[in-house]
Amino acid sequence: MRSHVDRALVALGAALVAGSVAAVLFGASATVSSTAARPAATEGGDRIAIKGFAYRPVTLAVKVGTRVTWSNADAAEHTSTSDQSGGFDTGTIAIGQRKTVALTKAGTYAYHCAFHPFMHATIVVR
Amino acid sequence: MARRSTAEGLRIGGAALVVVVGGVHIQQYLDFINDAPNIGALFLLNGIGTGVLCAMLGTRFRLLGALGGIGLSVGALGSVLLAGFLSSGLFGYREVALRGPIVVAVVAELLAIGVLGSYLLRARAGASTG
């Protein structure tokens, strides 16, 4: 004979599993919509958004001397750190904050997040 | 009688704490962590796992559910420690700041280990005394 408490625990557990499955479905639809809204891979301008563990645009083309600003719209802290040693490094960009770096030499700069190395992007300075 | 009601309280309290752990992980998954490779999937598995364990705590497999709740909490605590203190992070994911949801999850995991551990000890003592 199962008690009311036992039945409540089973129902609560089932609700949590159902909620997790719903999270997958919701997350999948959110990914599709954000992909559709994503800007072109290469863009001009001087601003890079960090959202969803990705830099947007992935490749930015700027002129020598441009001050490039990264805005962190994620719920985690990030950095924008040049892959080459001695290159630029914004340091920690706190949640909701922004950091700016002046790029004074022409070249192609690949960079990543020091906290999440799977995040990559490139700036082309002409 | 009192021993039984204490054990019941520990079982229900432990289940509630496991639900809190899973709830925080699902909330974080929905909020942003689903975009992080590997880590997102682990958060989702945590949510599903806590749901299964909570349900088990309401069935005749309750002792197994309690054991699983302890294991899951220890695993989640170990993971957040690795992500926080390992320079390479966990699957390339580093947790830099002590965010509010992390604090809630860590406290719930610590309490779940204590409460479910106490429940198992009481259940074992009850079984040995008949």
gemmi code that builds the backbone of each chain (N, CA, C; Angstrom):
import gemmi

chains = {
    "A": [
        ("MET", (0.861, -1.199, 0.000), (0.000, 0.000, 0.000), (0.894, 1.244, 0.000)),
        ("ARG", (0.800, 2.029, -1.052), (1.642, 3.214, -1.133), (0.938, 4.401, -0.512)),
        ("SER", (1.719, 5.197, 0.207), (1.149, 6.359, 0.890), (1.018, 7.524, -0.072)),
        ("HIS", (0.350, 8.571, 0.405), (0.217, 9.798, -0.395), (1.589, 10.397, -0.660)),
        ("VAL", (2.457, 10.316, 0.352), (3.809, 10.877, 0.205), (4.557, 10.161, -0.912)),
        ("ASP", (4.471, 8.835, -0.931), (5.148, 8.067, -1.973), (4.648, 8.464, -3.357)),
        ("ARG", (3.357, 8.589, -3.461), (2.775, 8.963, -4.760), (3.221, 10.372, -5.168)),
        ("ALA", (3.308, 11.252, -4.174), (3.743, 12.631, -4.463), (5.193, 12.641, -4.947)),
        ("LEU", (6.039, 11.820, -4.319), (7.451, 11.770, -4.731), (7.582, 11.229, -6.152)),
        ("VAL", (6.800, 10.203, -6.465), (6.846, 9.646, -7.822), (6.369, 10.694, -8.831)),
        ("ALA", (5.290, 11.398, -8.473), (4.760, 12.431, -9.376), (5.758, 13.567, -9.554)),
        ("LEU", (6.413, 13.951, -8.446), (7.409, 15.035, -8.507), (8.587, 14.628, -9.379)),
        ("GLY", (9.033, 13.390, -9.201), (10.141, 12.895, -10.019), (9.769, 12.843, -11.492)),
        ("ALA", (8.555, 12.370, -11.767), (8.097, 12.309, -13.160), (8.008, 13.715, -13.760)),
        ("ALA", (7.558, 14.671, -12.940), (7.462, 16.059, -13.422), (8.844, 16.613, -13.758)),
        ("LEU", (9.834, 16.260, -12.942), (11.201, 16.750, -13.190), (11.765, 16.151, -14.481)),
        ("VAL", (11.503, 14.857, -14.690), (11.958, 14.221, -15.936), (11.254, 14.867, -17.129)),
        ("ALA", (9.935, 15.083, -16.985), (9.174, 15.711, -18.077), (9.680, 17.124, -18.336)),
        ("GLY", (10.007, 17.838, -17.255), (10.541, 19.194, -17.396), (11.883, 19.187, -18.120)),
        ("SER", (12.696, 18.170, -17.833), (14.001, 18.064, -18.499), (13.832, 17.809, -19.991)),
        ("VAL", (12.887, 16.932, -20.319), (12.623, 16.646, -21.737), (12.100, 17.910, -22.422)),
        ("ALA", (11.218, 18.640, -21.724), (10.700, 19.892, -22.286), (11.834, 20.890, -22.491)),
        ("ALA", (12.808, 20.866, -21.578), (13.959, 21.778, -21.700), (14.746, 21.487, -22.967)),
        ("VAL", (14.853, 20.187, -23.309), (15.554, 19.814, -24.549), (14.802, 20.382, -25.744)),
        ("LEU", (13.477, 20.197, -25.740), (12.668, 20.672, -26.865), (12.723, 22.190, -26.948)),
        ("PHE", (12.599, 22.856, -25.793), (12.643, 24.324, -25.761), (14.017, 24.808, -26.193)),
        ("GLY", (15.055, 24.162, -25.683), (16.421, 24.554, -26.035), (16.680, 24.389, -27.511)),
        ("ALA", (16.153, 23.301, -28.106), (16.351, 23.054, -29.533), (15.697, 24.146, -30.364)),
        ("SER", (14.478, 24.542, -30.005), (13.800, 25.575, -30.783), (14.504, 26.916, -30.625)),
        ("ALA", (15.035, 27.175, -29.403), (15.754, 28.432, -29.178), (17.025, 28.469, -30.014)),
        ("THR", (17.692, 27.314, -30.141), (18.917, 27.258, -30.936), (18.625, 27.553, -32.398)),
        ("VAL", (17.515, 26.985, -32.898), (17.152, 27.199, -34.293), (16.888, 28.683, -34.539)),
        ("SER", (16.128, 29.330, -33.648), (15.796, 30.731, -33.868), (17.030, 31.620, -33.747)),
        ("SER", (17.934, 31.292, -32.803), (19.115, 32.131, -32.646), (20.051, 31.961, -33.832)),
        ("THR", (20.065, 30.747, -34.421), (20.887, 30.523, -35.602), (20.353, 31.355, -36.764)),
        ("ALA", (19.042, 31.411, -36.886), (18.452, 32.166, -37.976), (18.742, 33.654, -37.833)),
        ("ALA", (18.808, 34.124, -36.578), (19.022, 35.538, -36.351), (20.504, 35.907, -36.345)),
        ("ARG", (21.368, 34.901, -36.436), (22.804, 35.147, -36.342), (23.284, 35.964, -37.539)),
        ("PRO", (24.119, 36.974, -37.318), (24.614, 37.784, -38.420), (25.595, 37.010, -39.287)),
        ("ALA", (25.944, 37.598, -40.446), (26.884, 36.943, -41.356), (28.187, 36.657, -40.638)),
        ("ALA", (28.918, 35.637, -41.104), (30.142, 35.206, -40.428), (31.176, 36.325, -40.386)),
        ("THR", (31.302, 37.055, -41.502), (32.274, 38.140, -41.556), (31.540, 39.474, -41.630)),
        ("GLU", (31.948, 40.400, -40.744), (31.283, 41.692, -40.726), (32.274, 42.808, -40.490)),
        ("GLY", (31.863, 44.004, -40.846), (32.655, 45.174, -40.512), (32.230, 45.668, -39.144)),
        ("GLY", (32.456, 46.957, -38.866), (32.092, 47.483, -37.561), (33.203, 47.261, -36.570)),
        ("ASP", (32.938, 47.604, -35.326), (33.986, 47.477, -34.318), (33.463, 46.837, -33.041)),
        ("ARG", (32.345, 46.138, -33.157), (31.761, 45.529, -31.960), (31.563, 44.027, -32.148)),
        ("ILE", (31.847, 43.302, -31.093), (31.668, 41.847, -31.108), (30.837, 41.475, -29.883)),
        ("ALA", (29.769, 40.746, -30.134), (28.921, 40.290, -29.033), (29.333, 38.881, -28.617)),
        ("ILE", (29.296, 38.646, -27.315), (29.546, 37.294, -26.801), (28.236, 36.788, -26.233)),
        ("LYS", (27.695, 35.758, -26.862), (26.414, 35.211, -26.410), (26.331, 33.734, -26.791)),
        ("GLY", (25.791, 32.937, -25.906), (25.655, 31.506, -26.192), (26.998, 30.830, -26.403)),
        ("PHE", (28.004, 31.245, -25.632), (29.366, 30.693, -25.723), (29.912, 30.818, -27.143)),
        ("ALA", (29.661, 31.964, -27.780), (30.166, 32.204, -29.140), (30.401, 33.695, -29.331)),
        ("TYR", (31.400, 34.021, -30.166), (31.651, 35.404, -30.562), (30.858, 35.674, -31.836)),
        ("ARG", (30.215, 36.830, -31.884), (29.450, 37.184, -33.082), (29.776, 38.612, -33.493)),
        ("PRO", (30.310, 38.838, -34.696), (30.553, 37.833, -35.725), (31.785, 36.980, -35.415)),
        ("VAL", (31.831, 35.845, -36.081), (32.959, 34.931, -35.881), (34.231, 35.525, -36.486)),
        ("THR", (34.067, 36.230, -37.594), (35.204, 36.916, -38.219), (34.848, 38.378, -38.419)),
        ("LEU", (35.696, 39.247, -37.915), (35.468, 40.695, -38.025), (36.627, 41.310, -38.806)),
        ("ALA", (36.303, 42.130, -39.812), (37.332, 42.819, -40.591), (37.326, 44.301, -40.204)),
        ("VAL", (38.497, 44.826, -39.812), (38.588, 46.234, -39.385), (39.834, 46.882, -39.993)),
        ("LYS", (39.880, 48.212, -39.925), (41.054, 48.939, -40.390), (42.055, 49.082, -39.246)),
        ("VAL", (43.312, 49.255, -39.619), (44.369, 49.441, -38.610), (44.008, 50.635, -37.711)),
        ("GLY", (44.183, 50.449, -36.431), (43.902, 51.514, -35.476), (42.500, 51.468, -34.891)),
        ("THR", (41.687, 50.529, -35.380), (40.311, 50.420, -34.880), (40.309, 49.939, -33.418)),
        ("ARG", (39.423, 50.524, -32.650), (39.224, 50.064, -31.271), (38.033, 49.092, -31.279)),
        ("VAL", (38.319, 47.833, -31.038), (37.288, 46.788, -31.087), (36.754, 46.549, -29.667)),
        ("THR", (35.425, 46.491, -29.563), (34.791, 46.297, -28.252), (34.037, 44.976, -28.201)),
        ("TRP", (34.292, 44.199, -27.166), (33.566, 42.952, -26.919), (32.539, 43.210, -25.815)),
        ("SER", (31.298, 42.828, -26.058), (30.235, 42.954, -25.051), (29.802, 41.558, -24.621)),
        ("ASN", (29.836, 41.316, -23.329), (29.471, 39.995, -22.819), (27.990, 39.947, -22.448)),
        ("ALA", (27.193, 39.334, -23.327), (25.758, 39.182, -23.067), (25.437, 37.786, -22.548)),
        ("ASP", (26.460, 37.049, -22.154), (26.278, 35.688, -21.638), (26.053, 35.717, -20.123)),
        ("ALA", (25.720, 34.566, -19.575), (25.550, 34.448, -18.126), (26.807, 33.877, -17.476)),
        ("ALA", (27.908, 33.863, -18.243), (29.196, 33.406, -17.715), (30.267, 34.432, -18.082)),
        ("GLU", (31.325, 34.474, -17.310), (32.422, 35.392, -17.608), (33.273, 34.822, -18.745)),
        ("HIS", (33.827, 35.717, -19.557), (34.640, 35.291, -20.694), (35.872, 36.177, -20.811)),
        ("THR", (36.767, 35.803, -21.737), (37.872, 36.673, -22.131), (37.932, 36.644, -23.660)),
        ("SER", (38.670, 37.578, -24.228), (39.027, 37.522, -25.642), (40.547, 37.592, -25.668)),
        ("THR", (41.159, 36.446, -25.896), (42.603, 36.306, -25.748), (43.211, 35.823, -27.062)),
        ("SER", (44.192, 36.577, -27.566), (44.843, 36.212, -28.817), (45.486, 34.833, -28.704)),
        ("ASP", (45.371, 34.052, -29.787), (45.995, 32.721, -29.791), (47.520, 32.835, -29.744)),
        ("GLN", (48.029, 33.952, -30.286), (49.484, 34.150, -30.305), (49.926, 34.778, -28.990)),
        ("SER", (51.021, 34.237, -28.432), (51.516, 34.818, -27.188), (52.003, 36.243, -27.461)),
        ("GLY", (51.734, 37.134, -26.532), (52.103, 38.530, -26.707), (51.060, 39.336, -27.457)),
        ("GLY", (49.991, 38.668, -27.893), (48.906, 39.365, -28.583), (47.968, 40.039, -27.585)),
        ("PHE", (46.831, 40.483, -28.093), (45.900, 41.194, -27.202), (45.215, 40.246, -26.219)),
        ("ASP", (44.786, 40.801, -25.117), (44.027, 40.038, -24.125), (43.144, 41.012, -23.359)),
        ("THR", (41.858, 40.821, -23.442), (40.936, 41.731, -22.747), (40.940, 41.493, -21.238)),
        ("GLY", (41.450, 40.350, -20.808), (41.257, 39.971, -19.412), (39.810, 39.536, -19.233)),
        ("THR", (39.390, 39.356, -17.992), (38.021, 38.893, -17.736), (37.002, 39.946, -18.141)),
        ("ILE", (36.037, 39.523, -18.952), (34.902, 40.394, -19.276), (33.730, 39.882, -18.441)),
        ("ALA", (33.372, 40.641, -17.416), (32.317, 40.199, -16.503), (30.969, 40.169, -17.221)),
        ("ILE", (30.038, 39.480, -16.617), (28.687, 39.358, -17.180), (28.078, 40.751, -17.353)),
        ("GLY", (27.628, 41.040, -18.567), (26.997, 42.333, -18.850), (27.979, 43.466, -19.075)),
        ("GLN", (29.280, 43.166, -19.015), (30.292, 44.218, -19.172), (30.896, 44.186, -20.565)),
        ("ARG", (31.743, 45.189, -20.873), (32.432, 45.223, -22.164), (33.883, 45.631, -21.969)),
        ("LYS", (34.716, 45.206, -22.923), (36.131, 45.570, -22.904), (36.531, 45.979, -24.320)),
        ("THR", (37.463, 46.951, -24.407), (37.891, 47.474, -25.703), (39.397, 47.313, -25.862)),
        ("VAL", (39.803, 46.953, -27.073), (41.228, 46.794, -27.398), (41.500, 47.541, -28.701)),
        ("ALA", (42.580, 48.322, -28.743), (42.991, 49.008, -29.978), (43.914, 48.096, -30.772)),
        ("LEU", (43.580, 47.870, -32.045), (44.394, 46.991, -32.902), (45.197, 47.867, -33.854)),
        ("THR", (46.482, 47.965, -33.602), (47.328, 48.944, -34.303), (48.224, 48.326, -35.372)),
        ("LYS", (48.187, 47.004, -35.507), (49.029, 46.357, -36.519), (48.166, 45.499, -37.440)),
        ("ALA", (48.481, 45.556, -38.736), (47.736, 44.731, -39.686), (48.063, 43.259, -39.472)),
        ("GLY", (47.094, 42.417, -39.763), (47.309, 40.979, -39.606), (46.006, 40.258, -39.324)),
        ("THR", (46.097, 38.963, -39.250), (44.930, 38.143, -38.919), (45.120, 37.592, -37.513)),
        ("TYR", (44.209, 37.953, -36.652), (44.327, 37.586, -35.237), (43.249, 36.562, -34.852)),
        ("ALA", (43.680, 35.343, -34.654), (42.762, 34.340, -34.108), (42.770, 34.496, -32.588)),
        ("TYR", (41.605, 34.355, -31.996), (41.550, 34.486, -30.529), (40.538, 33.501, -29.943)),
        ("HIS", (40.561, 33.386, -28.646), (39.701, 32.419, -27.961), (39.344, 32.943, -26.572)),
        ("CYS", (38.484, 32.207, -25.887), (38.174, 32.535, -24.483), (39.082, 31.676, -23.598)),
        ("ALA", (39.798, 32.324, -22.702), (40.718, 31.590, -21.835), (39.970, 30.652, -20.871)),
        ("PHE", (38.724, 30.992, -20.546), (37.944, 30.153, -19.624), (37.244, 29.013, -20.362)),
        ("HIS", (36.915, 29.241, -21.627), (36.177, 28.248, -22.413), (36.868, 28.114, -23.768)),
        ("PRO", (37.941, 27.336, -23.844), (38.784, 27.270, -25.049), (38.059, 26.780, -26.301)),
        ("PHE", (36.848, 26.263, -26.162), (36.104, 25.842, -27.356), (35.508, 27.050, -28.089)),
        ("MET", (35.616, 28.242, -27.516), (35.134, 29.464, -28.175), (36.274, 30.082, -28.996)),
        ("HIS", (36.049, 30.199, -30.294), (37.075, 30.727, -31.198), (36.486, 31.790, -32.111)),
        ("ALA", (37.323, 32.737, -32.547), (36.911, 33.726, -33.557), (38.183, 34.368, -34.120)),
        ("THR", (37.994, 35.235, -35.112), (39.143, 35.857, -35.801), (38.851, 37.325, -36.108)),
        ("ILE", (39.881, 38.150, -35.991), (39.789, 39.538, -36.437), (40.837, 39.741, -37.521)),
        ("VAL", (40.406, 40.304, -38.646), (41.330, 40.621, -39.737), (41.533, 42.126, -39.728)),
        ("VAL", (42.788, 42.546, -39.505), (43.111, 43.982, -39.465), (43.846, 44.339, -40.760)),
        ("ARG", (43.257, 45.280, -41.533), (43.855, 45.642, -42.843), (44.356, 47.079, -42.818)),
    ],
    "B": [
        ("MET", (8.267, 3.804, 16.481), (7.363, 4.722, 15.783), (8.076, 6.040, 15.459)),
        ("ALA", (8.765, 6.578, 16.532), (9.497, 7.841, 16.341), (10.626, 7.638, 15.343)),
        ("ARG", (11.309, 6.478, 15.457), (12.414, 6.190, 14.539), (11.908, 6.145, 13.094)),
        ("ARG", (10.713, 5.537, 12.929), (10.157, 5.413, 11.588), (9.795, 6.786, 11.021)),
        ("SER", (9.197, 7.640, 11.856), (8.813, 8.972, 11.365), (10.049, 9.806, 11.052)),
        ("THR", (11.130, 9.610, 11.830), (12.383, 10.320, 11.521), (12.930, 9.868, 10.184)),
        ("ALA", (12.914, 8.569, 9.963), (13.397, 8.033, 8.689), (12.556, 8.563, 7.534)),
        ("GLU", (11.244, 8.645, 7.761), (10.361, 9.173, 6.723), (10.695, 10.636, 6.413)),
        ("GLY", (10.948, 11.385, 7.484), (11.311, 12.797, 7.308), (12.605, 12.941, 6.521)),
        ("LEU", (13.561, 12.096, 6.840), (14.850, 12.140, 6.124), (14.663, 11.768, 4.655)),
        ("ARG", (13.825, 10.788, 4.411), (13.578, 10.340, 3.027), (12.912, 11.463, 2.221)),
        ("ILE", (11.888, 12.077, 2.813), (11.175, 13.141, 2.104), (12.075, 14.366, 1.937)),
        ("GLY", (12.792, 14.701, 3.011), (13.717, 15.848, 2.931), (14.804, 15.617, 1.891)),
        ("GLY", (15.335, 14.395, 1.868), (16.371, 14.059, 0.889), (15.841, 14.168, -0.530)),
        ("ALA", (14.604, 13.694, -0.721), (14.000, 13.774, -2.064), (13.817, 15.236, -2.470)),
        ("ALA", (13.388, 16.065, -1.526), (13.191, 17.491, -1.824), (14.520, 18.146, -2.215)),
        ("LEU", (15.583, 17.784, -1.502), (16.903, 18.359, -1.816), (17.398, 17.908, -3.188)),
        ("VAL", (17.135, 16.644, -3.510), (17.522, 16.134, -4.834), (16.774, 16.897, -5.925)),
        ("VAL", (15.506, 17.200, -5.653), (14.710, 17.971, -6.625), (15.282, 19.384, -6.784)),
        ("VAL", (15.722, 19.984, -5.679), (16.335, 21.315, -5.762), (17.590, 21.265, -6.638)),
        ("VAL", (18.414, 20.238, -6.408), (19.648, 20.073, -7.212), (19.298, 19.986, -8.697)),
        ("GLY", (18.338, 19.130, -9.018), (17.946, 18.963, -10.417), (17.312, 20.224, -10.988)),
        ("GLY", (16.490, 20.884, -10.163), (15.828, 22.114, -10.624), (16.829, 23.190, -11.001)),
        ("VAL", (17.865, 23.354, -10.174), (18.898, 24.358, -10.471), (19.619, 24.004, -11.778)),
        ("HIS", (19.927, 22.728, -11.960), (20.635, 22.317, -13.175), (19.780, 22.544, -14.429)),
        ("ILE", (18.488, 22.250, -14.332), (17.614, 22.470, -15.492), (17.455, 23.968, -15.771)),
        ("GLN", (17.337, 24.758, -14.690), (17.224, 26.212, -14.874), (18.470, 26.772, -15.561)),
        ("GLN", (19.633, 26.297, -15.126), (20.883, 26.761, -15.735), (21.003, 26.277, -17.177)),
        ("TYR", (20.518, 25.061, -17.426), (20.524, 24.530, -18.794), (19.691, 25.431, -19.700)),
        ("LEU", (18.504, 25.782, -19.238), (17.618, 26.633, -20.043), (18.180, 28.038, -20.188)),
        ("ASP", (18.827, 28.519, -19.133), (19.310, 29.904, -19.120), (20.437, 30.114, -20.128)),
        ("PHE", (21.461, 29.258, -20.096), (22.582, 29.494, -21.011), (23.489, 28.288, -21.235)),
        ("ILE", (23.482, 27.328, -20.317), (24.544, 26.328, -20.368), (24.320, 25.295, -21.475)),
        ("ASN", (23.124, 25.288, -22.079), (22.878, 24.334, -23.172), (23.775, 24.613, -24.382)),
        ("ASP", (24.327, 25.830, -24.447), (25.214, 26.165, -25.563), (26.640, 25.649, -25.353)),
        ("ALA", (26.970, 25.257, -24.147), (28.328, 24.771, -23.861), (28.421, 23.282, -24.200)),
        ("PRO", (29.352, 22.892, -25.082), (29.455, 21.480, -25.454), (29.780, 20.600, -24.250)),
        ("ASN", (29.210, 19.421, -24.208), (29.389, 18.413, -23.152), (28.771, 18.836, -21.822)),
        ("ILE", (29.127, 20.008, -21.333), (28.612, 20.459, -20.039), (27.089, 20.595, -20.086)),
        ("GLY", (26.576, 21.117, -21.184), (25.124, 21.265, -21.331), (24.425, 19.922, -21.191)),
        ("ALA", (24.981, 18.904, -21.863), (24.380, 17.565, -21.799), (24.433, 17.009, -20.375)),
        ("LEU", (25.532, 17.299, -19.666), (25.660, 16.818, -18.289), (24.613, 17.464, -17.375)),
        ("PHE", (24.354, 18.749, -17.584), (23.328, 19.432, -16.784), (21.955, 18.816, -17.047)),
        ("LEU", (21.701, 18.501, -18.304), (20.419, 17.891, -18.663), (20.299, 16.501, -18.024)),
        ("LEU", (21.373, 15.722, -18.095), (21.362, 14.392, -17.484), (21.149, 14.486, -15.978)),
        ("ASN", (21.718, 15.524, -15.368), (21.514, 15.731, -13.939), (20.025, 15.926, -13.652)),
        ("GLY", (19.368, 16.758, -14.477), (17.930, 17.012, -14.274), (17.122, 15.737, -14.402)),
        ("ILE", (17.396, 14.952, -15.435), (16.660, 13.695, -15.643), (16.963, 12.719, -14.508)),
        ("GLY", (18.246, 12.640, -14.140), (18.657, 11.708, -13.081), (18.004, 12.024, -11.744)),
        ("THR", (17.955, 13.301, -11.395), (17.333, 13.665, -10.118), (15.842, 13.344, -10.124)),
        ("GLY", (15.199, 13.494, -11.290), (13.776, 13.145, -11.390), (13.561, 11.664, -11.149)),
        ("VAL", (14.402, 10.844, -11.763), (14.298, 9.386, -11.596), (14.552, 9.009, -10.135)),
        ("LEU", (15.569, 9.623, -9.533), (15.913, 9.288, -8.137), (14.820, 9.721, -7.172)),
        ("CYS", (14.234, 10.894, -7.421), (13.124, 11.355, -6.570), (11.966, 10.357, -6.638)),
        ("ALA", (11.665, 9.914, -7.857), (10.583, 8.939, -8.026), (10.932, 7.626, -7.316)),
        ("MET", (12.185, 7.203, -7.422), (12.609, 5.959, -6.761), (12.458, 6.056, -5.251)),
        ("LEU", (12.672, 7.260, -4.702), (12.538, 7.441, -3.250), (11.084, 7.270, -2.789)),
        ("GLY", (10.164, 7.272, -3.747), (8.755, 7.051, -3.412), (8.290, 5.638, -3.725)),
        ("THR", (9.239, 4.767, -4.046), (8.877, 3.381, -4.365), (9.626, 2.413, -3.444)),
        ("ARG", (9.492, 1.111, -3.694), (10.210, 0.131, -2.864), (11.702, 0.129, -3.155)),
        ("PHE", (12.107, 0.886, -4.192), (13.539, 1.025, -4.489), (14.134, 2.252, -3.808)),
        ("ARG", (13.534, 2.644, -2.695), (13.913, 3.899, -2.042), (15.364, 3.906, -1.551)),
        ("LEU", (15.844, 2.766, -1.083), (17.237, 2.726, -0.610), (18.213, 2.937, -1.770)),
        ("LEU", (17.872, 2.336, -2.899), (18.684, 2.524, -4.102), (18.614, 3.984, -4.557)),
        ("GLY", (17.422, 4.553, -4.423), (17.242, 5.969, -4.779), (18.081, 6.876, -3.888)),
        ("ALA", (18.117, 6.549, -2.591), (18.922, 7.344, -1.656), (20.408, 7.229, -1.989)),
        ("LEU", (20.830, 6.015, -2.292), (22.231, 5.790, -2.661), (22.570, 6.556, -3.945)),
        ("GLY", (21.657, 6.502, -4.899), (21.858, 7.233, -6.158), (21.889, 8.736, -5.939)),
        ("GLY", (21.044, 9.220, -5.025), (21.015, 10.654, -4.716), (22.340, 11.126, -4.143)),
        ("ILE", (22.925, 10.283, -3.288), (24.236, 10.619, -2.719), (25.285, 10.625, -3.831)),
        ("GLY", (25.255, 9.587, -4.666), (26.229, 9.490, -5.761), (26.128, 10.656, -6.715)),
        ("LEU", (24.903, 11.019, -7.074), (24.705, 12.130, -8.004), (25.188, 13.448, -7.382)),
        ("SER", (24.904, 13.632, -6.095), (25.326, 14.870, -5.427), (26.854, 14.947, -5.328)),
        ("VAL", (27.474, 13.821, -5.002), (28.942, 13.798, -4.932), (29.537, 14.097, -6.311)),
        ("GLY", (28.945, 13.497, -7.344), (29.420, 13.738, -8.705), (29.276, 15.196, -9.117)),
        ("ALA", (28.135, 15.799, -8.774), (27.907, 17.201, -9.133), (28.870, 18.116, -8.374)),
        ("LEU", (29.111, 17.797, -7.089), (30.057, 18.599, -6.295), (31.469, 18.483, -6.871)),
        ("GLY", (31.854, 17.260, -7.204), (33.176, 17.047, -7.801), (33.315, 17.806, -9.115)),
        ("SER", (32.260, 17.815, -9.899), (32.300, 18.493, -11.200), (32.476, 19.995, -11.041)),
        ("VAL", (31.752, 20.583, -10.095), (31.860, 22.036, -9.917), (33.235, 22.397, -9.356)),
        ("LEU", (33.800, 21.506, -8.558), (35.163, 21.740, -8.045), (36.179, 21.690, -9.191)),
        ("LEU", (36.035, 20.695, -10.080), (36.939, 20.582, -11.227), (36.814, 21.813, -12.129)),
        ("ALA", (35.572, 22.221, -12.383), (35.340, 23.390, -13.258), (35.864, 24.666, -12.618)),
        ("GLY", (35.864, 24.704, -11.292), (36.296, 25.910, -10.602), (37.790, 25.999, -10.380)),
        ("PHE", (38.428, 24.852, -10.160), (39.833, 24.903, -9.738), (40.817, 24.316, -10.749)),
        ("LEU", (40.333, 23.508, -11.683), (41.230, 22.946, -12.690), (41.495, 24.006, -13.757)),
        ("SER", (42.765, 24.243, -14.087), (43.071, 25.309, -15.049), (42.482, 25.016, -16.425)),
        ("SER", (42.352, 23.735, -16.762), (41.748, 23.375, -18.054), (40.241, 23.241, -17.956)),
        ("GLY", (39.703, 23.374, -16.739), (38.259, 23.268, -16.546), (37.760, 21.842, -16.711)),
        ("LEU", (36.457, 21.699, -16.818), (35.827, 20.395, -17.035), (35.285, 20.385, -18.460)),
        ("PHE", (35.847, 19.540, -19.313), (35.507, 19.533, -20.748), (35.695, 20.927, -21.346)),
        ("GLY", (36.749, 21.626, -20.912), (37.034, 22.952, -21.442), (36.149, 24.043, -20.872)),
        ("TYR", (35.358, 23.725, -19.857), (34.469, 24.726, -19.241), (35.001, 25.100, -17.865)),
        ("ARG", (35.289, 26.391, -17.674), (35.736, 26.856, -16.366), (34.687, 27.737, -15.724)),
        ("GLU", (34.406, 27.458, -14.455), (33.461, 28.277, -13.695), (34.296, 29.285, -12.925)),
        ("VAL", (34.234, 30.544, -13.353), (35.120, 31.565, -12.795), (34.505, 32.238, -11.569)),
        ("ALA", (33.240, 32.599, -11.679), (32.589, 33.346, -10.597), (31.691, 32.422, -9.767)),
        ("LEU", (31.553, 32.748, -8.498), (30.669, 31.984, -7.613), (29.259, 32.569, -7.755)),
        ("ARG", (28.541, 32.108, -8.784), (27.211, 32.638, -9.060), (26.183, 32.078, -8.078)),
        ("GLY", (25.078, 32.806, -7.915), (24.021, 32.423, -6.975), (23.525, 30.993, -7.161)),
        ("PRO", (23.172, 30.592, -8.391), (22.678, 29.222, -8.590), (23.695, 28.152, -8.184)),
        ("ILE", (24.980, 28.463, -8.334), (26.014, 27.493, -7.929), (25.966, 27.311, -6.418)),
        ("VAL", (25.842, 28.428, -5.704), (25.788, 28.358, -4.238), (24.589, 27.530, -3.799)),
        ("VAL", (23.427, 27.788, -4.415), (22.211, 27.046, -4.058), (22.409, 25.546, -4.321)),
        ("ALA", (22.971, 25.221, -5.490), (23.164, 23.807, -5.843), (24.160, 23.135, -4.902)),
        ("VAL", (25.257, 23.813, -4.598), (26.282, 23.215, -3.727), (25.716, 22.966, -2.324)),
        ("VAL", (24.982, 23.943, -1.795), (24.381, 23.771, -0.459), (23.387, 22.608, -0.480)),
        ("ALA", (22.550, 22.553, -1.525), (21.555, 21.466, -1.630), (22.250, 20.110, -1.761)),
        ("GLU", (23.345, 20.063, -2.514), (24.070, 18.795, -2.696), (24.704, 18.332, -1.381)),
        ("LEU", (25.293, 19.270, -0.650), (25.895, 18.918, 0.642), (24.826, 18.407, 1.616)),
        ("LEU", (23.700, 19.121, 1.656), (22.612, 18.712, 2.548), (22.036, 17.361, 2.114)),
        ("ALA", (21.905, 17.159, 0.796), (21.355, 15.893, 0.285), (22.244, 14.720, 0.702)),
        ("ILE", (23.560, 14.923, 0.615), (24.491, 13.856, 1.024), (24.283, 13.520, 2.497)),
        ("GLY", (24.184, 14.568, 3.330), (23.998, 14.360, 4.773), (22.655, 13.720, 5.103)),
        ("VAL", (21.589, 14.252, 4.505), (20.240, 13.780, 4.836), (20.013, 12.354, 4.318)),
        ("LEU", (20.386, 12.116, 3.066), (20.176, 10.775, 2.506), (21.115, 9.754, 3.154)),
        ("GLY", (22.312, 10.202, 3.533), (23.222, 9.313, 4.265), (22.625, 8.922, 5.614)),
        ("SER", (22.042, 9.897, 6.310), (21.399, 9.620, 7.599), (20.217, 8.672, 7.417)),
        ("TYR", (19.491, 8.885, 6.325), (18.340, 8.006, 6.040), (18.796, 6.556, 5.840)),
        ("LEU", (19.868, 6.393, 5.090), (20.379, 5.034, 4.844), (20.847, 4.385, 6.142)),
        ("LEU", (21.535, 5.177, 6.978), (22.017, 4.632, 8.259), (20.845, 4.214, 9.146)),
        ("ARG", (19.807, 5.043, 9.177), (18.634, 4.712, 10.000), (17.912, 3.486, 9.443)),
        ("ALA", (17.823, 3.432, 8.121), (17.153, 2.287, 7.500), (17.912, 0.999, 7.805)),
        ("ARG", (19.257, 1.092, 7.788), (20.087, -0.076, 8.080), (19.935, -0.491, 9.544)),
        ("ALA", (19.928, 0.542, 10.439), (19.762, 0.252, 11.868), (18.397, -0.363, 12.128)),
        ("GLY", (17.371, 0.148, 11.451), (16.015, -0.384, 11.602), (15.926, -1.817, 11.129)),
        ("ALA", (16.626, -2.132, 10.039), (16.598, -3.487, 9.485), (17.296, -4.477, 10.411)),
        ("SER", (18.420, -4.008, 11.032), (19.191, -4.917, 11.881), (18.496, -5.174, 13.211)),
        ("THR", (17.676, -4.186, 13.696), (16.962, -4.392, 14.956), (15.608, -5.050, 14.735)),
        ("GLY", (15.237, -5.179, 13.457), (13.974, -5.820, 13.143), (12.847, -4.843, 13.250)),
    ],
}
model = gemmi.Model(1)
for chain_id, residues in chains.items():
    chain = gemmi.Chain(chain_id)
    for i, (resn, *xyz) in enumerate(residues, 1):
        res = gemmi.Residue()
        res.name, res.seqid = resn, gemmi.SeqId(i, " ")
        for name, pos in zip(("N", "CA", "C"), xyz):
            atom = gemmi.Atom()
            atom.name, atom.element = name, gemmi.Element(name[0])
            atom.pos, atom.b_iso = gemmi.Position(*pos), 0.0
            res.add_atom(atom)
        chain.add_residue(res)
    model.add_chain(chain)
structure = gemmi.Structure()
structure.add_model(model)
structure.setup_entities()
